[in-house]
């Protein structure tokens, strides 16, 4: 029994050199078989068996060494002081995220402003203003986090949390106006080439990570952290709305302006409602917490 076990181990793990050689050989054999039409020849069946074996030993080697490789990669990453701090220090990670998102916000604002001037579009101009306001919100949170340790002064953080809720609610009124304008004017934008797919992936990634972060950062008991993630979610939702108008313009397929207006209106209402609920809950929650501490 032990003898067969050793044979099986040798067959499954023949060594890295043999694995490296077997992969291109099996690939070359399969190319030869299919290009020259030898699918039903005896050589084809031998190449199929050899290719299956090559794939099996490659997968076995990856499975065996994956955990070790992961540990080595983690060890190498954590040797960098900045990366180690980013991965282990949550407040520092949030600060870096705020700096990055502030930069992205300003970039979006400049881009929308450029489109607004170039195409003489009120839709893009108002979106630019909205992104500028989001950047202001992030700057307020960044200013607080750079001067105060997160989670230490809860009263001050609750006040900043409530202020963000109030600003978000006022901005939501402006966003509602933007949606009404987009529906009435039936405006959109067509991205050049495959850029729309890049923008789509970025927008979906933003929404997914924003929703995850809103739930994840609750446990740190820092209202400023929660506010930062709430602002991130609002920005991601507006990006999705902006992306939808572009996609409806670029992939119209003869459905007409009524369909585009209807879809923009539905999505716009949903985005405005989500942000409104979030802003109101931020104001109510922070006000209740402040009242418990005897502060209005």
C-alpha positions as CSV (number, residue, x, y, z in Angstrom):
1,X,0.0,0.0,0.0
2,X,2.8,2.4,0.9
3,X,4.5,1.5,-2.4
4,X,1.4,2.6,-4.4
5,X,1.1,5.7,-2.3
6,X,4.7,6.7,-3.2
7,X,4.0,6.1,-6.9
8,X,0.9,8.2,-6.8
9,X,2.8,11.0,-5.0
10,X,5.5,10.8,-7.6
11,X,3.0,11.0,-10.4
12,X,1.0,13.9,-8.9
13,X,4.1,15.8,-7.9
14,X,6.8,15.0,-10.4
15,X,8.8,18.1,-9.9
16,X,8.7,21.7,-11.1
17,X,11.0,21.1,-14.1
18,X,8.7,18.5,-15.5
19,X,5.6,20.6,-15.0
20,X,7.2,23.6,-16.8
21,X,8.2,21.3,-19.7
22,X,4.8,19.5,-19.9
23,X,2.7,22.6,-20.2
24,X,4.1,24.0,-23.6
25,X,4.4,20.4,-24.9
26,X,0.7,19.7,-24.2
27,X,-0.3,23.0,-25.7
28,X,1.8,22.4,-28.9
29,X,0.3,18.9,-29.3
30,X,-3.3,20.2,-29.0
31,X,-2.6,23.0,-31.5
32,X,-1.1,20.5,-33.9
33,X,-4.1,18.1,-33.5
34,X,-6.8,20.8,-34.1
35,X,-5.0,22.8,-36.8
36,X,-4.2,19.8,-39.0
37,X,-7.5,18.0,-38.3
38,X,-6.3,14.9,-36.5
39,X,-9.0,15.0,-33.8
40,X,-9.9,11.3,-34.2
41,X,-6.4,9.8,-34.7
42,X,-4.7,7.7,-32.0
43,X,-2.2,10.5,-31.5
44,X,-5.0,12.8,-30.6
45,X,-6.2,10.6,-27.8
46,X,-2.7,10.3,-26.4
47,X,-2.3,14.1,-26.5
48,X,-5.7,14.5,-24.7
49,X,-4.5,12.2,-21.9
50,X,-1.1,13.9,-21.7
51,X,-2.8,17.4,-21.7
52,X,-5.1,16.2,-18.9
53,X,-2.2,14.9,-16.9
54,X,-0.3,18.2,-17.5
55,X,-3.2,20.2,-16.2
56,X,-3.7,17.9,-13.2
57,X,0.0,18.2,-12.0
58,X,0.0,21.9,-12.7
59,X,-3.2,22.4,-10.5
60,X,-1.7,20.1,-7.8
61,X,1.5,22.1,-7.7
62,X,-0.4,25.4,-7.5
63,X,-2.6,24.1,-4.7
64,X,0.4,22.8,-2.8
65,X,2.4,26.0,-3.0
66,X,-0.4,28.6,-2.9
67,X,-0.5,29.0,0.9
68,X,3.3,29.3,1.0
69,X,3.3,31.8,-1.8
70,X,0.6,33.8,0.0
71,X,2.7,33.9,3.2
72,X,5.8,35.0,1.3
73,X,3.8,37.8,-0.6
74,X,2.3,39.0,2.7
75,X,5.7,39.0,4.4
76,X,7.2,41.0,1.5
77,X,4.3,43.5,1.5
78,X,4.5,44.1,5.2
79,X,8.2,44.9,5.0
80,X,7.2,48.2,3.5
81,X,6.4,50.5,6.4
82,X,3.8,52.6,4.5
83,X,2.0,49.5,3.2
84,X,2.1,47.8,6.6
85,X,0.6,50.8,8.2
86,X,-2.1,51.1,5.5
87,X,-3.1,47.5,6.0
88,X,-3.1,47.5,9.8
89,X,-3.9,51.1,10.9
90,X,-7.6,51.7,10.0
91,X,-7.7,55.5,10.7
92,X,-4.6,56.0,8.6
93,X,-6.2,53.8,5.8
94,X,-9.3,56.0,5.9
95,X,-7.2,59.2,5.7
96,X,-5.4,57.8,2.6
97,X,-8.8,56.8,1.1
98,X,-10.1,60.4,1.8
99,X,-7.0,61.9,0.1
100,X,-7.4,59.6,-2.9
101,X,-11.2,60.1,-3.2
102,X,-10.8,63.9,-2.8
103,X,-8.4,63.9,-5.8
104,X,-10.8,61.7,-7.9
105,X,-13.7,64.0,-7.0
106,X,-11.8,67.1,-8.1
107,X,-10.8,65.3,-11.3
108,X,-14.4,64.4,-12.0
109,X,-15.5,68.0,-11.3
110,X,-12.9,69.4,-13.7
111,X,-13.9,66.8,-16.4
112,X,-17.6,67.5,-16.1
113,X,-16.9,71.3,-16.1
114,X,-14.9,70.9,-19.3
115,X,-17.7,68.9,-20.9
116,X,-20.2,71.5,-19.7
117,X,-18.2,74.4,-21.3
118,X,-17.2,72.4,-24.5
119,X,-20.7,71.1,-25.2
120,X,-22.5,74.1,-23.7
121,X,-24.3,71.6,-21.4
122,X,-26.1,72.7,-18.2
123,X,-26.3,69.0,-17.3
124,X,-22.6,68.6,-17.1
125,X,-22.1,72.0,-15.5
126,X,-24.4,71.2,-12.6
127,X,-22.8,67.8,-12.2
128,X,-19.5,69.5,-11.9
129,X,-20.8,71.7,-9.1
130,X,-22.2,68.6,-7.3
131,X,-18.8,66.9,-7.5
132,X,-17.2,70.1,-6.1
133,X,-19.6,69.9,-3.2
134,X,-18.7,66.3,-2.6
135,X,-15.0,67.3,-2.6
136,X,-15.8,70.0,0.0
137,X,-17.5,67.3,2.2
138,X,-14.5,65.1,2.0
139,X,-12.2,68.0,2.7
140,X,-14.2,68.7,5.9
141,X,-13.8,65.1,7.0
142,X,-10.1,65.0,6.1
143,X,-9.5,68.3,8.0
144,X,-11.1,66.8,11.1
145,X,-9.3,63.4,10.9
146,X,-5.9,65.1,10.4
147,X,-6.3,67.1,13.6
148,X,-8.2,64.7,15.8
149,X,-7.7,61.0,16.5
150,X,-10.6,59.1,15.1
151,X,-13.0,57.6,17.7
152,X,-11.6,59.6,20.6
153,X,-13.7,62.8,20.7
154,X,-17.2,61.3,20.0
155,X,-19.1,64.6,20.6
156,X,-17.0,66.5,18.0
157,X,-17.4,63.6,15.5
158,X,-21.1,63.4,16.0
159,X,-21.4,67.2,15.2
160,X,-19.3,66.7,12.1
161,X,-21.4,63.6,11.2
162,X,-24.6,65.7,11.6
163,X,-23.1,68.5,9.5
164,X,-22.4,66.1,6.7
165,X,-25.9,64.8,6.8
166,X,-27.3,68.3,6.5
167,X,-25.0,69.2,3.6
168,X,-25.9,65.9,1.9
169,X,-29.6,66.6,2.3
170,X,-29.2,70.1,0.7
171,X,-27.0,68.7,-2.0
172,X,-29.8,66.1,-2.7
173,X,-32.2,68.9,-3.4
174,X,-29.7,70.2,-6.0
175,X,-29.3,66.6,-7.3
176,X,-33.1,66.3,-7.8
177,X,-32.9,69.4,-9.9
178,X,-30.1,67.8,-12.0
179,X,-32.2,64.7,-12.5
180,X,-35.2,66.8,-13.6
181,X,-32.9,68.8,-16.0
182,X,-31.5,65.5,-17.4
183,X,-35.0,64.1,-18.1
184,X,-36.3,67.3,-19.6
185,X,-33.3,68.1,-21.7
186,X,-32.7,64.4,-22.5
187,X,-29.0,65.0,-22.4
188,X,-26.3,62.4,-22.5
189,X,-22.6,61.9,-23.4
190,X,-20.9,59.4,-25.6
191,X,-17.5,58.2,-24.5
192,X,-14.8,57.6,-27.1
193,X,-14.0,54.0,-28.0
194,X,-14.0,51.5,-25.2
195,X,-13.7,54.1,-22.5
196,X,-17.3,53.6,-21.5
197,X,-16.5,50.0,-20.4
198,X,-13.6,51.3,-18.2
199,X,-15.9,53.9,-16.7
200,X,-18.6,51.2,-16.1
201,X,-16.2,48.9,-14.3
202,X,-15.0,51.7,-12.1
203,X,-18.5,52.9,-11.3
204,X,-19.7,49.3,-10.4
205,X,-16.5,48.8,-8.3
206,X,-17.2,52.0,-6.5
207,X,-20.8,51.1,-5.6
208,X,-19.8,47.6,-4.4
209,X,-16.9,48.8,-2.2
210,X,-19.0,51.8,-0.9
211,X,-21.9,49.5,0.2
212,X,-19.4,47.1,1.8
213,X,-17.5,49.9,3.6
214,X,-20.7,51.5,5.0
215,X,-21.5,48.2,6.8
216,X,-17.8,47.4,7.6
217,X,-16.8,50.7,9.3
218,X,-19.8,50.8,11.6
219,X,-18.0,48.6,14.1
220,X,-15.2,51.2,14.7
221,X,-17.6,53.4,16.5
222,X,-16.4,56.6,14.7
223,X,-19.1,58.8,13.2
224,X,-16.5,60.5,11.0
225,X,-15.5,57.2,9.5
226,X,-19.2,56.4,8.9
227,X,-19.7,59.8,7.3
228,X,-16.7,59.3,5.0
229,X,-18.2,56.0,3.8
230,X,-21.6,57.6,3.4
231,X,-20.2,60.3,1.2
232,X,-18.4,57.7,-0.8
233,X,-21.7,55.8,-1.4
234,X,-23.4,59.1,-2.5
235,X,-20.5,59.8,-4.9
236,X,-20.7,56.2,-6.3
237,X,-24.5,56.4,-6.8
238,X,-24.1,59.7,-8.7
239,X,-21.4,58.1,-10.8
240,X,-23.8,55.3,-11.7
241,X,-26.5,57.8,-12.7
242,X,-24.0,59.7,-14.9
243,X,-22.8,56.4,-16.4
244,X,-26.4,55.4,-17.2
245,X,-27.0,58.5,-19.2
246,X,-23.9,57.8,-21.2
247,X,-24.8,54.2,-21.8
248,X,-28.3,55.1,-22.9
249,X,-26.8,57.6,-25.4
250,X,-24.2,55.2,-26.7
251,X,-26.3,52.1,-26.9
252,X,-29.6,53.7,-27.9
253,X,-30.4,51.0,-30.6
254,X,-33.4,53.0,-31.9
255,X,-35.4,52.9,-28.6
256,X,-36.0,56.6,-28.8
257,X,-35.7,59.6,-26.4
258,X,-38.8,58.5,-24.4
259,X,-37.1,55.3,-23.2
260,X,-33.9,57.2,-22.2
261,X,-36.0,59.8,-20.3
262,X,-37.9,57.1,-18.5
263,X,-34.8,55.2,-17.5
264,X,-33.0,58.3,-16.4
265,X,-36.0,59.4,-14.4
266,X,-36.4,56.1,-12.6
267,X,-32.7,55.7,-11.7
268,X,-32.5,59.4,-10.7
269,X,-35.4,59.0,-8.3
270,X,-33.9,55.9,-6.8
271,X,-30.5,57.6,-6.3
272,X,-32.0,60.7,-4.8
273,X,-34.2,58.6,-2.4
274,X,-31.3,56.5,-1.2
275,X,-29.1,59.6,-0.5
276,X,-32.0,61.4,1.2
277,X,-32.7,58.4,3.5
278,X,-29.0,58.2,4.3
279,X,-28.7,62.0,5.0
280,X,-31.9,62.0,7.2
281,X,-30.7,58.9,9.2
282,X,-27.3,60.6,9.7
283,X,-29.0,63.7,11.1
284,X,-31.5,61.9,13.3
285,X,-28.9,59.4,14.7
286,X,-26.4,62.1,15.5
287,X,-29.0,64.4,17.1
288,X,-30.3,61.6,19.3
289,X,-26.7,60.8,20.4
290,X,-25.9,64.4,21.1
291,X,-29.2,64.9,23.1
292,X,-28.2,61.9,25.3
293,X,-25.0,63.9,26.2
294,X,-27.0,67.0,26.9
295,X,-26.0,68.8,23.6
296,X,-28.5,70.1,21.1
